[in-house]
Amino acid sequence: MRLLLGACALIWVVSATAAPNMTAEKPLTMSQAIAMVLENNPQLQAADFDSNAAADRVRQRSLTSPWELGVEFENLAGGNGVSGSRNLETTLSLGRVLELGNKAHLRGEVARFELGVLHHEQDARRLDLLSNAARRFLDIVRVQGERDLSEEQVTLMQRTLQAVERRYEIGKAPEAERSRAQINLAKAELAREETEHLLANGRRQLSVLWGELEPGFSSAQADLFRLHDEPDYATLEQRIEQNPVLARLATAERLANARLQLARSKRNSDVDIKVGMRHFNASDNLGLTLSMSMPLGSGGRARPYVSEAENLQQREPYLAQQQHMALRATLFELHQELLHARDRLIVYQQRIIPAAEKALADYSRGYTAGRYSLWELTSAQEILLEARREILSAATEHHMIGIEIIRLIGATPATGVNP
C-alpha cells in the first residue's frame, strides 16, 4: 500500500510489545490490531478491486476509434431497369473516425487523474479505518482500567462494611449505617459487572474490523499512562500537507485542467473516412471508392463544454484554500487539547491523587477510632476513586487526540512522527 496510512505511526499512542501470534491467552497489542485490520478488513480488500477497475478505465478511454469493415450492395432490387443481379454493385470498404485534437490521449489523461483521486480517497478512508481501530483498541484499554477501579471500589466497600459491622456489634453504629454500607457494596459490584459487558462489546466491535464476529483475544495490552512528548505546533503544521484530503485536492486541480483540455479538443471536428473497392456486375470491373465526412459547427457546440470545464477548474483553488484553513484550524485545536490533557493528567497524578490517598488513610483510621462518620469516610473514598477515574480519562483523552493528529497529518511508517 502506498501510504499504509499511519499504521505504524498509530502504534505510538500506546507502548506495548507485540507478540508474534494473537491468541486468547495472550493480550492483544496495538500493533497486532492494526496489522489484522490491514490484512483482513473487507473494505480494504474491496478497495483493491476498485483500483483495478479504475486502471482498466484508463486503458479503455485511451483507446482510439476502431477500424470498421463494411459491405454495401447497390441496385440489389428495383424496377424493370435494374431488376436482377446484372446491375448489382458491391462495395467492400474499410474506414474509421479520425479523432483530431489528440482526444484519445486527453481521455486517458482524465482517467489517469481520476484514478489518482480515487487513490487519495482510498488513502483517506484507510487512514480513517485505522484510526477507528486504534480508538476502539484504546477504548478497550480504558474500560479495563475502569474495571480495575471497580475492583478497587468493591474492595474498599467490603472493608468499609467490615468496619461498620465491627462498630455495629459493639453498639457504636446504627443499623441504618450498616444498611448503607451494604448498599454501597452492592452498587460497586454492579458497576464491576457493567464493565465486563462493556469489554465484551468492545472486543467484538474491534474484531469486526478484521472480519471476525468472535474476538480471538481476551484483553488489550497497553500502558495508558506512558505519554510521549508532544512536538510543537509548527512541526505538525509542516506535516499537514501529507493529509490525503489535501493530496486529493491537488490531484483534483490537475484533473480539472485535464477535463478542460478534453473539452477544448471538441472544437476539432472528427473526420469519418472510408476507402473501398466496388465491383460492377454488368461489366465485371472494379473501382476504388473514397469518402470523407465531418460535422459542421463543432466550435459552437464545444463552447458550453469548455465553459463548464473552465468554471470547474477555477473553483478548485478556492476549495483547496478552504480545506487548508479548516485542517490547520482543527490541528491547532487538537494540539491545544493534547497539551491540556497532559496538564490535567499531571495535576491529578502529582497533586490530587496523593492528597486524596492521604485523606482516605486518615479518614479510615479516624472512622475506626470513632472520630469520623461513615458519610465522611465514604466521601473520602469517592473523592479518591473519582480522581483515579479522572486521571484514566485524561490519559485516554491524550492518546485519542494523538490518534486524531496522526490521522490529520497523514503520517507514514517511514516518518514515525509522534505527536
Secondary structure as UniProt FT lines:
FT   HELIX           4..6
FT   HELIX           7..10
FT   HELIX           11..13
FT   HELIX           30..40
FT   HELIX           42..61
FT   STRAND          68..74
FT   TURN            80..82
FT   TURN            86..87
FT   STRAND          89..98
FT   HELIX           103..169
FT   TURN            170..171
FT   HELIX           175..207
FT   HELIX           208..210
FT   TURN            224..225
FT   HELIX           233..239
FT   HELIX           240..242
FT   HELIX           244..265
FT   TURN            266..267
FT   STRAND          271..280
FT   TURN            281..284
FT   STRAND          285..293
FT   HELIX           298..347
FT   HELIX           348..352
FT   HELIX           353..368
FT   TURN            369..370
FT   HELIX           374..409
FT   TURN            413..415
//
